[in-house]
Amino acid sequence: MPNFETVTVETDLLIVGGGMSACGATFEAAYWAKKNGLKVTVVDKAAMDRSGAVAMGLSAINQYIGWAAGDNTLEDYVKYVRQDLMGISREDLVYDIARHVDSSVHLFEKWGLPIWLSEDGKYVHEGRWQIMINGESYKVLVAEAAKNALAAMGDKGQLLERVFIVEPLMDGDRCSGAVGFSVRENKFYVFKAKATVALMGGAVHVFRPRSVGEGLGRAWYPPWNAGSTAYFTIKAGAEMTCQEVRFIPVRFKDGYGPVGAWFLLFKSRATNAFGEEYMVTRAAELPKWAPYGLAKPIPANLRNWLGMEDVFAGKGPLMMRTEEAIANIAAKYKDDPKAFKKKMKELESEAWEDFLDMTISQSLLWAGTNIQPEEKPSEIAAAEPYFIGSHSGASGAWVCGPEDVMPAEYKKQWEPIGVYNHMTTVKGLFTAGDGAGASSHKFSSGSHAEGRIAAKGAIAFILGNNTMPKYDDAAIAELQKKILAPMERYEANVKYSSDPDINPAYIKPKMFMFRLQKIMDEYCGGVSSQFTTNKTLLERGLELLGMLKEDSEKLAASDLHELLRAWENTHRLWIAESHLRHVLFREESRWPGYYFRADYPDMDEANWKCFVNSVWNPKTGEWTMKKVPVVNLPV
């Protein structure tokens, strides 16, 4: 095994991640840190220009309020999120993001992002909250602004890329930094910090994906998101919330192309194989999920559910009627052949551009399967589950809200350690974006705004706790030994078998991932089990995860890339266990279309209109689960 150089970095604020929330945090932290003479260090396992969920680009910004122009109110957005999450949301967090998100959007435009404008100079809306963009370089522009802000700090600003963070460092009950390794060089990193902001995204490939074989790795959410934020916060002892609320998007089948523009901009219908519009034919199902099923907009999980019911009844596949939508829009020009031809060309271009801006693989799939959207429909399907606190899921850490809006019932939890916006229940540890739970529908722009909020809270924490934590060199050495062990294990045992991927002494990361996905798929409501589970299945799944956790001690890595994969899959294992425990604890089906408890097939407002929160105790290794009341803002 090669020798690893130990690199120690001391800083005031440590920001871990490179996605939208990390860029927002970096941009904001640089401003306040420079004013106060503080050092900011940003660490990303990738390269910030193309890191995170927006890496490939986007065709729309999905959260824009327009409250200054009177388009919508902040209260409108709080109600929207409350409705879509079936009543379970941290409304103080949603309100806080909503009142800051427009400023992030205006910054994006200032930095050069092309936002579609109508003839009267207003943003072109895809839906009430969504505005259209030419967003192939969206992430590059936002990252450039963050890096420029960091560079303006001189030697007080530091960016380290291609460094994977594995574990938190702790000084008693305070987070004191993190440890990890370079994925390009034989270097082990120790980051010592007064405050840490964990912004490493959500998780994909915890469940078995629909795309297997030659499509391995293809997913709706970026495949490199491995649950590292959840792992980091859980291992630090932070309280987690809504870990049961995974997200299942319905997307164009196999390529995972977006459907939003087709529903909202093109006004397309989705039908079953017999041409029936399931949102109409199955509308009688909606009153069962009152009050949310009877209000508008219909929550995303219920829209999923109605389509799934048709599939379960043998009426699949589901189809997006692209040819019909394009024809309907172009119909008004039918009396002018020249204008009609021009409009058809324009609509065809917009149809393909929607994919080329953000899901290029869907364009390739259309081309490879002879799909011309103006001539015939395309299949859509429910994807596998994802953990993404920024979209329509809600998993993540239980964080402190803004002091002026946070309900007193929540505020009292932080008063002993300090009321700092977006601090977890662990002192000095902050998070945002996919890492902050129960505050969905922030998407890319809201994640950027929430990263800014968290960074400002972290700087305030540092100014109020401006001493360096204590460090145990022996404990750090043990962490280094543990983190690098897969490489040592591989080298010591690889010659025991003729195939380095099959060995009685170790398990390789890919095989480990397959085992994890199989367990979660079959026992915790994945694609093959029609997103359905029950108590017995969940308990058996928990038993099997326990065995897999034992085997995680036998992971092996032949090089730095496999070492990265080994620890990514360990991170996935922990978010999987957290999710399974939450689904088991909540004895109802509140989000059919995301998962369904066959033994508790109804929504129980009387007993389960609450948050489910959990804590893993680092000292005992035990999990505790509890209910926390939902406190609505007066809107």
KEPAGU-13793 format. One record per residue (C-alpha): residue number from 1; residue in three letters; x, z negated, y negated. Coordinates in steps of 0.05 Angstrom, whole numbers. Layout:
N
(NUM, "Ala", (X, Z, Y))
...
END
This chain:
635
(1, "Met", (0, 0, 0))
(2, "Pro", (28, 18, -69))
(3, "Asn", (47, -36, -118))
(4, "Phe", (-2, -47, -175))
(5, "Glu", (20, -64, -245))
(6, "Thr", (-22, -120, -276))
(7, "Val", (-43, -103, -348))
(8, "Thr", (-72, -159, -389))
(9, "Val", (-113, -142, -451))
(10, "Glu", (-134, -196, -500))
(11, "Thr", (-190, -179, -548))
(12, "Asp", (-247, -211, -587))
(13, "Leu", (-303, -165, -562))
(14, "Leu", (-303, -128, -496))
(15, "Ile", (-353, -71, -488))
(16, "Val", (-358, -44, -417))
(17, "Gly", (-388, 25, -409))
(18, "Gly", (-390, 92, -443))
(19, "Gly", (-462, 115, -444))
(20, "Met", (-512, 115, -501))
(21, "Ser", (-518, 40, -507))
(22, "Ala", (-443, 32, -505))
(23, "Cys", (-434, 85, -559))
(24, "Gly", (-485, 48, -602))
(25, "Ala", (-451, -18, -589))
(26, "Thr", (-382, 11, -606))
(27, "Phe", (-407, 43, -670))
(28, "Glu", (-441, -21, -694))
(29, "Ala", (-387, -69, -670))
(30, "Ala", (-332, -31, -706))
(31, "Tyr", (-368, -41, -772))
(32, "Trp", (-378, -116, -766))
(33, "Ala", (-312, -130, -731))
(34, "Lys", (-272, -94, -785))
(35, "Lys", (-306, -137, -837))
(36, "Asn", (-285, -200, -800))
(37, "Gly", (-216, -180, -774))
(38, "Leu", (-237, -179, -701))
(39, "Lys", (-211, -134, -645))
(40, "Val", (-258, -90, -604))
(41, "Thr", (-239, -62, -536))
(42, "Val", (-282, -10, -501))
(43, "Val", (-272, 4, -427))
(44, "Asp", (-306, 61, -389))
(45, "Lys", (-296, 84, -317))
(46, "Ala", (-307, 155, -340))
(47, "Ala", (-293, 191, -406))
(48, "Met", (-340, 172, -462))
(49, "Asp", (-354, 245, -483))
(50, "Arg", (-393, 257, -419))
(51, "Ser", (-408, 188, -394))
(52, "Gly", (-475, 160, -376))
(53, "Ala", (-546, 186, -366))
(54, "Val", (-541, 236, -423))
(55, "Ala", (-477, 266, -397))
(56, "Met", (-506, 335, -381))
(57, "Gly", (-549, 335, -444))
(58, "Leu", (-623, 328, -461))
(59, "Ser", (-678, 373, -486))
(60, "Ala", (-716, 318, -523))
(61, "Ile", (-707, 250, -555))
(62, "Asn", (-762, 209, -523))
(63, "Gln", (-767, 151, -572))
(64, "Tyr", (-778, 166, -645))
(65, "Ile", (-829, 124, -682))
(66, "Gly", (-832, 157, -751))
(67, "Trp", (-858, 91, -780))
(68, "Ala", (-827, 101, -849))
(69, "Ala", (-867, 166, -857))
(70, "Gly", (-930, 133, -831))
(71, "Asp", (-932, 174, -767))
(72, "Asn", (-938, 113, -723))
(73, "Thr", (-931, 37, -729))
(74, "Leu", (-885, -9, -691))
(75, "Glu", (-947, -43, -663))
(76, "Asp", (-969, 24, -635))
(77, "Tyr", (-905, 29, -595))
(78, "Val", (-910, -43, -569))
(79, "Lys", (-981, -27, -544))
(80, "Tyr", (-957, 38, -512))
(81, "Val", (-902, 2, -472))
(82, "Arg", (-949, -55, -453))
(83, "Gln", (-998, -3, -426))
(84, "Asp", (-948, 38, -388))
(85, "Leu", (-916, -23, -354))
(86, "Met", (-983, -48, -330))
(87, "Gly", (-981, -107, -378))
(88, "Ile", (-911, -133, -361))
(89, "Ser", (-863, -124, -420))
(90, "Arg", (-819, -166, -466))
(91, "Glu", (-855, -145, -529))
(92, "Asp", (-806, -179, -576))
(93, "Leu", (-750, -135, -549))
(94, "Val", (-793, -72, -551))
(95, "Tyr", (-813, -87, -624))
(96, "Asp", (-740, -99, -643))
(97, "Ile", (-716, -33, -613))
(98, "Ala", (-774, 5, -644))
(99, "Arg", (-759, -19, -714))
(100, "His", (-686, 4, -708))
(101, "Val", (-690, 67, -666))
(102, "Asp", (-707, 116, -722))
(103, "Ser", (-642, 99, -757))
(104, "Ser", (-603, 118, -695))
(105, "Val", (-640, 185, -691))
(106, "His", (-625, 199, -764))
(107, "Leu", (-552, 184, -750))
(108, "Phe", (-552, 234, -693))
(109, "Glu", (-579, 287, -740))
(110, "Lys", (-526, 269, -791))
(111, "Trp", (-472, 276, -738))
(112, "Gly", (-495, 347, -722))
(113, "Leu", (-548, 342, -668))
(114, "Pro", (-596, 402, -675))
(115, "Ile", (-667, 374, -679))
(116, "Trp", (-723, 424, -678))
(117, "Leu", (-758, 431, -745))
(118, "Ser", (-826, 461, -761))
(119, "Glu", (-836, 510, -818))
(120, "Asp", (-854, 452, -864))
(121, "Gly", (-788, 416, -846))
(122, "Lys", (-817, 363, -799))
(123, "Tyr", (-792, 345, -731))
(124, "Val", (-825, 385, -675))
(125, "His", (-859, 336, -628))
(126, "Glu", (-863, 346, -552))
(127, "Gly", (-911, 288, -549))
(128, "Arg", (-930, 230, -594))
(129, "Trp", (-863, 195, -588))
(130, "Gln", (-818, 253, -567))
(131, "Ile", (-781, 303, -611))
(132, "Met", (-748, 367, -587))
(133, "Ile", (-673, 378, -593))
(134, "Asn", (-620, 428, -572))
(135, "Gly", (-583, 374, -535))
(136, "Glu", (-530, 403, -490))
(137, "Ser", (-476, 369, -533))
(138, "Tyr", (-519, 308, -550))
(139, "Lys", (-472, 259, -515))
(140, "Val", (-409, 291, -542))
(141, "Leu", (-433, 282, -614))
(142, "Val", (-454, 210, -604))
(143, "Ala", (-389, 193, -568))
(144, "Glu", (-348, 225, -623))
(145, "Ala", (-380, 180, -676))
(146, "Ala", (-367, 119, -633))
(147, "Lys", (-294, 138, -622))
(148, "Asn", (-284, 153, -696))
(149, "Ala", (-312, 85, -715))
(150, "Leu", (-264, 52, -666))
(151, "Ala", (-205, 93, -691))
(152, "Ala", (-220, 72, -762))
(153, "Met", (-204, 0, -741))
(154, "Gly", (-131, 18, -730))
(155, "Asp", (-97, -27, -680))
(156, "Lys", (-160, -71, -678))
(157, "Gly", (-198, -16, -641))
(158, "Gln", (-181, 3, -570))
(159, "Leu", (-212, 52, -520))
(160, "Leu", (-191, 52, -447))
(161, "Glu", (-221, 107, -403))
(162, "Arg", (-219, 116, -327))
(163, "Val", (-218, 41, -316))
(164, "Phe", (-271, 13, -269))
(165, "Ile", (-294, -58, -282))
(166, "Val", (-310, -96, -218))
(167, "Glu", (-321, -170, -233))
(168, "Pro", (-336, -217, -291))
(169, "Leu", (-287, -271, -311))
(170, "Met", (-317, -339, -323))
(171, "Asp", (-295, -402, -360))
(172, "Gly", (-345, -451, -332))
(173, "Asp", (-413, -426, -355))
(174, "Arg", (-383, -377, -406))
(175, "Cys", (-366, -305, -392))
(176, "Ser", (-293, -296, -412))
(177, "Gly", (-281, -223, -397))
(178, "Ala", (-273, -178, -336))
(179, "Val", (-226, -150, -285))
(180, "Gly", (-220, -81, -255))
(181, "Phe", (-172, -24, -240))
(182, "Ser", (-152, 45, -264))
(183, "Val", (-180, 102, -224))
(184, "Arg", (-120, 145, -242))
(185, "Glu", (-60, 98, -240))
(186, "Asn", (-39, 39, -198))
(187, "Lys", (-58, -12, -250))
(188, "Phe", (-100, -75, -245))
(189, "Tyr", (-132, -96, -311))
(190, "Val", (-149, -165, -336))
(191, "Phe", (-192, -166, -399))
(192, "Lys", (-195, -232, -436))
(193, "Ala", (-250, -235, -488))
(194, "Lys", (-291, -283, -530))
(195, "Ala", (-354, -242, -516))
(196, "Thr", (-371, -185, -468))
(197, "Val", (-425, -132, -472))
(198, "Ala", (-441, -103, -403))
(199, "Leu", (-468, -32, -412))
(200, "Met", (-452, 3, -346))
(201, "Gly", (-519, 36, -334))
(202, "Gly", (-572, 30, -279))
(203, "Ala", (-568, 51, -206))
(204, "Val", (-579, 112, -163))
(205, "His", (-565, 123, -88))
(206, "Val", (-590, 54, -70))
(207, "Phe", (-646, 90, -33))
(208, "Arg", (-639, 151, 11))
(209, "Pro", (-650, 212, -34))
(210, "Arg", (-696, 270, -19))
(211, "Ser", (-636, 317, -25))
(212, "Val", (-592, 311, 36))
(213, "Gly", (-541, 355, 71))
(214, "Glu", (-516, 408, 23))
(215, "Gly", (-555, 373, -32))
(216, "Leu", (-520, 306, -21))
(217, "Gly", (-509, 271, -86))
(218, "Arg", (-562, 310, -124))
(219, "Ala", (-608, 262, -158))
(220, "Trp", (-651, 255, -220))
(221, "Tyr", (-609, 199, -249))
(222, "Pro", (-534, 208, -254))
(223, "Pro", (-502, 196, -186))
(224, "Trp", (-444, 155, -213))
(225, "Asn", (-490, 99, -238))
(226, "Ala", (-480, 47, -185))
(227, "Gly", (-516, -16, -209))
(228, "Ser", (-453, -44, -241))
(229, "Thr", (-489, -76, -299))
(230, "Ala", (-536, -113, -252))
(231, "Tyr", (-478, -133, -207))
(232, "Phe", (-439, -159, -266))
(233, "Thr", (-496, -200, -296))
(234, "Ile", (-519, -226, -228))
(235, "Lys", (-449, -248, -207))
(236, "Ala", (-440, -283, -274))
(237, "Gly", (-502, -324, -259))
(238, "Ala", (-549, -290, -309))
(239, "Glu", (-624, -293, -301))
(240, "Met", (-654, -226, -281))
(241, "Thr", (-724, -200, -292))
(242, "Cys", (-769, -144, -265))
(243, "Gln", (-719, -125, -211))
(244, "Glu", (-779, -103, -170))
(245, "Val", (-799, -50, -222))
(246, "Arg", (-759, 10, -198))
(247, "Phe", (-776, 78, -226))
(248, "Ile", (-797, 139, -186))
(249, "Pro", (-801, 202, -228))
(250, "Val", (-842, 262, -208))
(251, "Arg", (-797, 322, -222))
(252, "Phe", (-788, 394, -201))
(253, "Lys", (-771, 389, -127))
(254, "Asp", (-698, 387, -104))
(255, "Gly", (-667, 403, -172))
(256, "Tyr", (-700, 344, -207))
(257, "Gly", (-715, 385, -269))
(258, "Pro", (-755, 352, -325))
(259, "Val", (-831, 359, -326))
(260, "Gly", (-844, 328, -395))
(261, "Ala", (-840, 393, -434))
(262, "Trp", (-887, 427, -385))
(263, "Phe", (-940, 373, -391))
(264, "Leu", (-932, 357, -465))
(265, "Leu", (-907, 421, -498))
(266, "Phe", (-933, 475, -452))
(267, "Lys", (-997, 437, -433))
(268, "Ser", (-988, 454, -360))
(269, "Arg", (-1032, 428, -304))
(270, "Ala", (-1006, 398, -239))
(271, "Thr", (-1047, 414, -178))
(272, "Asn", (-1046, 405, -103))
(273, "Ala", (-1037, 463, -55))
(274, "Phe", (-1111, 479, -59))
(275, "Gly", (-1111, 486, -135))
(276, "Glu", (-1145, 419, -146))
(277, "Glu", (-1121, 380, -207))
(278, "Tyr", (-1109, 312, -176))
(279, "Met", (-1113, 275, -242))
(280, "Val", (-1186, 299, -244))
(281, "Thr", (-1207, 297, -171))
(282, "Arg", (-1178, 227, -161))
(283, "Ala", (-1199, 197, -227))
(284, "Ala", (-1247, 150, -191))
(285, "Glu", (-1185, 112, -166))
(286, "Leu", (-1166, 91, -237))
(287, "Pro", (-1218, 36, -248))
(288, "Lys", (-1186, -3, -190))
(289, "Trp", (-1125, -13, -235))
(290, "Ala", (-1165, -35, -297))
(291, "Pro", (-1152, -49, -353))
(292, "Tyr", (-1090, -4, -350))
(293, "Gly", (-1121, 51, -308))
(294, "Leu", (-1178, 59, -358))
(295, "Ala", (-1137, 62, -421))
(296, "Lys", (-1096, 119, -450))
(297, "Pro", (-1043, 141, -436))
(298, "Ile", (-1050, 132, -361))
(299, "Pro", (-988, 93, -338))
(300, "Ala", (-933, 135, -306))
(301, "Asn", (-938, 99, -240))
(302, "Leu", (-1013, 113, -234))
(303, "Arg", (-1002, 186, -250))
(304, "Asn", (-952, 186, -193))
(305, "Trp", (-1001, 149, -148))
(306, "Leu", (-1058, 199, -155))
(307, "Gly", (-1011, 256, -136))
(308, "Met", (-983, 217, -78))
(309, "Glu", (-1052, 205, -51))
(310, "Asp", (-1063, 280, -46))
(311, "Val", (-996, 287, -10))
(312, "Phe", (-1013, 230, 38))
(313, "Ala", (-1080, 265, 51))
(314, "Gly", (-1044, 329, 72))
(315, "Lys", (-1059, 368, 8))
(316, "Gly", (-987, 380, -11))
(317, "Pro", (-944, 407, -38))
(318, "Leu", (-959, 391, -110))
(319, "Met", (-948, 449, -158))
(320, "Met", (-933, 455, -232))
(321, "Arg", (-975, 514, -256))
(322, "Thr", (-922, 544, -300))
(323, "Glu", (-950, 614, -296))
(324, "Glu", (-1018, 590, -319))
(325, "Ala", (-989, 549, -377))
(326, "Ile", (-947, 607, -403))
(327, "Ala", (-1006, 655, -397))
(328, "Asn", (-1052, 608, -435))
(329, "Ile", (-1004, 601, -493))
(330, "Ala", (-990, 676, -496))
(331, "Ala", (-1064, 694, -490))
(332, "Lys", (-1077, 688, -565))
(333, "Tyr", (-1029, 747, -575))
(334, "Lys", (-1060, 793, -522))
(335, "Asp", (-1092, 839, -574))
(336, "Asp", (-1023, 856, -602))
(337, "Pro", (-979, 882, -546))
(338, "Lys", (-915, 877, -587))
(339, "Ala", (-929, 805, -609))
(340, "Phe", (-951, 788, -537))
(341, "Lys", (-886, 814, -508))
(342, "Lys", (-846, 776, -561))
(343, "Lys", (-883, 711, -547))
(344, "Met", (-875, 718, -472))
(345, "Lys", (-800, 727, -481))
(346, "Glu", (-798, 666, -526))
(347, "Leu", (-836, 623, -476))
(348, "Glu", (-793, 647, -418))
(349, "Ser", (-731, 628, -458))
(350, "Glu", (-759, 558, -474))
(351, "Ala", (-777, 547, -401))
(352, "Trp", (-705, 560, -378))
(353, "Glu", (-674, 525, -438))
(354, "Asp", (-710, 461, -420))
(355, "Phe", (-668, 458, -357))
(356, "Leu", (-604, 487, -386))
(357, "Asp", (-603, 431, -438))
(358, "Met", (-604, 376, -386))
(359, "Thr", (-612, 396, -313))
(360, "Ile", (-572, 459, -300))
(361, "Ser", (-580, 452, -225))
(362, "Gln", (-655, 464, -232))
(363, "Ser", (-641, 531, -265))
(364, "Leu", (-595, 549, -208))
(365, "Leu", (-648, 529, -158))
(366, "Trp", (-701, 571, -193))
(367, "Ala", (-654, 630, -193))
(368, "Gly", (-634, 619, -121))
(369, "Thr", (-705, 614, -96))
(370, "Asn", (-733, 673, -136))
(371, "Ile", (-776, 631, -182))
(372, "Gln", (-798, 664, -247))
(373, "Pro", (-840, 611, -282))
(374, "Glu", (-884, 662, -317))
(375, "Glu", (-903, 693, -250))
(376, "Lys", (-912, 636, -201))
(377, "Pro", (-916, 559, -198))
(378, "Ser", (-861, 512, -176))
(379, "Glu", (-864, 451, -130))
(380, "Ile", (-860, 382, -159))
(381, "Ala", (-848, 318, -119))
(382, "Ala", (-838, 244, -127))
(383, "Ala", (-763, 229, -125))
(384, "Glu", (-730, 169, -91))
(385, "Pro", (-730, 102, -129))
(386, "Tyr", (-681, 87, -185))
(387, "Phe", (-663, 24, -224))
(388, "Ile", (-665, 42, -297))
(389, "Gly", (-687, -7, -351))
(390, "Ser", (-686, 45, -406))
(391, "His", (-737, 93, -379))
(392, "Ser", (-803, 77, -343))
(393, "Gly", (-774, 24, -298))
(394, "Ala", (-760, -46, -323))
(395, "Ser", (-704, -78, -283))
(396, "Gly", (-648, -116, -317))
(397, "Ala", (-625, -181, -346))
(398, "Trp", (-670, -231, -382))
(399, "Val", (-641, -230, -453))
(400, "Cys", (-650, -267, -518))
(401, "Gly", (-695, -231, -568))
(402, "Pro", (-693, -228, -644))
(403, "Glu", (-701, -296, -676))
(404, "Asp", (-757, -273, -723))
(405, "Val", (-801, -243, -668))
(406, "Met", (-782, -277, -603))
(407, "Pro", (-838, -324, -579))
(408, "Ala", (-821, -398, -581))
(409, "Glu", (-834, -401, -506))
(410, "Tyr", (-774, -356, -494))
(411, "Lys", (-731, -380, -552))
(412, "Lys", (-725, -451, -525))
(413, "Gln", (-686, -425, -464))
(414, "Trp", (-629, -402, -510))
(415, "Glu", (-628, -459, -560))
(416, "Pro", (-579, -500, -518))
(417, "Ile", (-528, -443, -516))
(418, "Gly", (-545, -407, -580))
(419, "Val", (-598, -358, -602))
(420, "Tyr", (-559, -292, -605))
(421, "Asn", (-597, -227, -599))
(422, "His", (-589, -195, -530))
(423, "Met", (-546, -249, -500))
(424, "Thr", (-563, -262, -427))
(425, "Thr", (-574, -332, -402))
(426, "Val", (-498, -335, -392))
(427, "Lys", (-460, -356, -454))
(428, "Gly", (-420, -299, -485))
(429, "Leu", (-449, -245, -440))
(430, "Phe", (-493, -192, -473))
(431, "Thr", (-527, -128, -448))
(432, "Ala", (-572, -71, -469))
(433, "Gly", (-598, -3, -446))
(434, "Asp", (-608, -2, -371))
(435, "Gly", (-580, -72, -368))
(436, "Ala", (-635, -106, -409))
(437, "Gly", (-699, -117, -369))
(438, "Ala", (-773, -114, -386))
(439, "Ser", (-763, -71, -448))
(440, "Ser", (-773, 0, -422))
(441, "His", (-785, 65, -458))
(442, "Lys", (-723, 61, -502))
(443, "Phe", (-693, 123, -469))
(444, "Ser", (-630, 152, -501))
(445, "Ser", (-644, 136, -575))
(446, "Gly", (-671, 67, -561))
(447, "Ser", (-612, 51, -516))
(448, "His", (-565, 70, -573))
(449, "Ala", (-604, 26, -621))
(450, "Glu", (-606, -31, -571))
(451, "Gly", (-531, -25, -560))
(452, "Arg", (-523, -34, -636))
(453, "Ile", (-568, -95, -634))
(454, "Ala", (-529, -126, -576))
(455, "Ala", (-462, -113, -609))
(456, "Lys", (-484, -146, -674))
(457, "Gly", (-509, -206, -634))
(458, "Ala", (-442, -209, -597))
(459, "Ile", (-402, -208, -662))
(460, "Ala", (-446, -264, -689))
(461, "Phe", (-432, -303, -625))
(462, "Ile", (-357, -294, -634))
(463, "Leu", (-359, -318, -706))
(464, "Gly", (-397, -380, -683))
(465, "Asn", (-352, -391, -622))
(466, "Asn", (-285, -365, -646))
(467, "Thr", (-240, -394, -593))
(468, "Met", (-208, -360, -534))
(469, "Pro", (-238, -384, -467))
(470, "Lys", (-193, -415, -415))
(471, "Tyr", (-166, -375, -356))
(472, "Asp", (-146, -394, -285))
(473, "Asp", (-87, -350, -265))
(474, "Ala", (-95, -369, -192))
(475, "Ala", (-169, -348, -193))
(476, "Ile", (-150, -282, -226))
(477, "Ala", (-97, -270, -173))
(478, "Glu", (-150, -282, -119))
(479, "Leu", (-196, -232, -152))
(480, "Gln", (-140, -181, -153))
(481, "Lys", (-126, -192, -80))
(482, "Lys", (-200, -184, -64))
(483, "Ile", (-210, -121, -106))
(484, "Leu", (-149, -85, -77))
(485, "Ala", (-162, -108, -5))
(486, "Pro", (-197, -43, 17))
(487, "Met", (-132, -4, 6))
(488, "Glu", (-91, -55, 43))
(489, "Arg", (-142, -56, 100))
(490, "Tyr", (-140, 20, 106))
(491, "Glu", (-65, 23, 109))
(492, "Ala", (-60, -33, 160))
(493, "Asn", (-111, -2, 208))
(494, "Val", (-114, 73, 198))
(495, "Lys", (-68, 89, 256))
(496, "Tyr", (-113, 52, 306))
(497, "Ser", (-158, 114, 313))
(498, "Ser", (-148, 189, 313))
(499, "Asp", (-201, 199, 259))
(500, "Pro", (-188, 159, 195))
(501, "Asp", (-262, 157, 180))
(502, "Ile", (-280, 124, 246))
(503, "Asn", (-244, 58, 259))
(504, "Pro", (-264, -8, 292))
(505, "Ala", (-228, -48, 238))
(506, "Tyr", (-262, -20, 176))
(507, "Ile", (-320, 20, 146))
(508, "Lys", (-311, 76, 96))
(509, "Pro", (-352, 77, 30))
(510, "Lys", (-395, 137, 48))
(511, "Met", (-417, 109, 115))
(512, "Phe", (-431, 43, 81))
(513, "Met", (-475, 78, 30))
(514, "Phe", (-513, 114, 85))
(515, "Arg", (-528, 48, 119))
(516, "Leu", (-552, 17, 53))
(517, "Gln", (-597, 77, 38))
(518, "Lys", (-627, 76, 107))
(519, "Ile", (-644, 2, 103))
(520, "Met", (-676, 8, 34))
(521, "Asp", (-712, 73, 51))
(522, "Glu", (-744, 47, 114))
(523, "Tyr", (-757, -26, 97))
(524, "Cys", (-766, -28, 22))
(525, "Gly", (-812, 30, 9))
(526, "Gly", (-770, 93, 2))
(527, "Val", (-788, 167, 10))
(528, "Ser", (-793, 167, 86))
(529, "Ser", (-840, 107, 87))
(530, "Gln", (-884, 137, 32))
(531, "Phe", (-861, 84, -17))
(532, "Thr", (-899, 31, 23))
(533, "Thr", (-875, -35, 51))
(534, "Asn", (-900, -104, 73))
(535, "Lys", (-875, -175, 84))
(536, "Thr", (-848, -164, 154))
(537, "Leu", (-812, -100, 135))
(538, "Leu", (-781, -134, 74))
(539, "Glu", (-758, -195, 114))
(540, "Arg", (-726, -149, 166))
(541, "Gly", (-693, -110, 110))
(542, "Leu", (-665, -174, 81))
(543, "Glu", (-637, -191, 149))
(544, "Leu", (-603, -123, 155))
(545, "Leu", (-576, -128, 84))
(546, "Gly", (-545, -194, 103))
(547, "Met", (-508, -160, 160))
(548, "Leu", (-487, -104, 113))
(549, "Lys", (-461, -155, 63))
(550, "Glu", (-417, -184, 118))
(551, "Asp", (-391, -114, 132))
(552, "Ser", (-376, -103, 58))
(553, "Glu", (-316, -148, 72))
(554, "Lys", (-290, -92, 117))
(555, "Leu", (-294, -34, 68))
(556, "Ala", (-231, 9, 67))
(557, "Ala", (-203, 58, 17))
(558, "Ser", (-149, 110, 28))
(559, "Asp", (-137, 121, -47))
(560, "Leu", (-160, 100, -116))
(561, "His", (-221, 145, -113))
(562, "Glu", (-245, 112, -49))
(563, "Leu", (-230, 44, -78))
(564, "Leu", (-277, 62, -135))
(565, "Arg", (-330, 84, -84))
(566, "Ala", (-321, 21, -43))
(567, "Trp", (-336, -24, -102))
(568, "Glu", (-392, 20, -129))
(569, "Asn", (-427, 13, -62))
(570, "Thr", (-417, -62, -63))
(571, "His", (-450, -63, -131))
(572, "Arg", (-508, -22, -103))
(573, "Leu", (-515, -72, -46))
(574, "Trp", (-526, -129, -95))
(575, "Ile", (-579, -94, -137))
(576, "Ala", (-612, -74, -71))
(577, "Glu", (-616, -146, -48))
(578, "Ser", (-642, -168, -116))
(579, "His", (-696, -115, -114))
(580, "Leu", (-717, -131, -44))
(581, "Arg", (-724, -205, -60))
(582, "His", (-766, -190, -121))
(583, "Val", (-813, -143, -83))
(584, "Leu", (-821, -196, -29))
(585, "Phe", (-835, -251, -80))
(586, "Arg", (-889, -212, -119))
(587, "Glu", (-950, -214, -74))
(588, "Glu", (-990, -157, -104))
(589, "Ser", (-987, -82, -116))
(590, "Arg", (-983, -75, -192))
(591, "Trp", (-943, -9, -194))
(592, "Pro", (-971, 37, -141))
(593, "Gly", (-933, 102, -149))
(594, "Tyr", (-869, 62, -154))
(595, "Tyr", (-881, 19, -92))
(596, "Phe", (-940, -5, -53))
(597, "Arg", (-948, -71, -15))
(598, "Ala", (-994, -53, 43))
(599, "Asp", (-1007, -127, 57))
(600, "Tyr", (-1025, -139, -16))
(601, "Pro", (-1058, -73, -36))
(602, "Asp", (-1090, -96, -100))
(603, "Met", (-1067, -117, -169))
(604, "Asp", (-1077, -192, -180))
(605, "Glu", (-1083, -205, -255))
(606, "Ala", (-1102, -279, -244))
(607, "Asn", (-1039, -298, -207))
(608, "Trp", (-987, -244, -220))
(609, "Lys", (-994, -221, -292))
(610, "Cys", (-925, -251, -304))
(611, "Phe", (-851, -235, -300))
(612, "Val", (-814, -247, -236))
(613, "Asn", (-745, -275, -252))
(614, "Ser", (-687, -292, -207))
(615, "Val", (-619, -326, -211))
(616, "Trp", (-562, -322, -161))
(617, "Asn", (-521, -386, -165))
(618, "Pro", (-446, -370, -164))
(619, "Lys", (-430, -440, -140))
(620, "Thr", (-479, -443, -81))
(621, "Gly", (-491, -369, -67))
(622, "Glu", (-566, -383, -66))
(623, "Trp", (-623, -345, -100))
(624, "Thr", (-679, -378, -138))
(625, "Met", (-743, -341, -157))
(626, "Lys", (-795, -360, -209))
(627, "Lys", (-854, -335, -249))
(628, "Val", (-848, -331, -325))
(629, "Pro", (-911, -321, -368))
(630, "Val", (-921, -257, -407))
(631, "Val", (-927, -273, -482))
(632, "Asn", (-960, -217, -521))
(633, "Leu", (-945, -205, -594))
(634, "Pro", (-1007, -207, -638))
(635, "Val", (-1016, -131, -639))
END
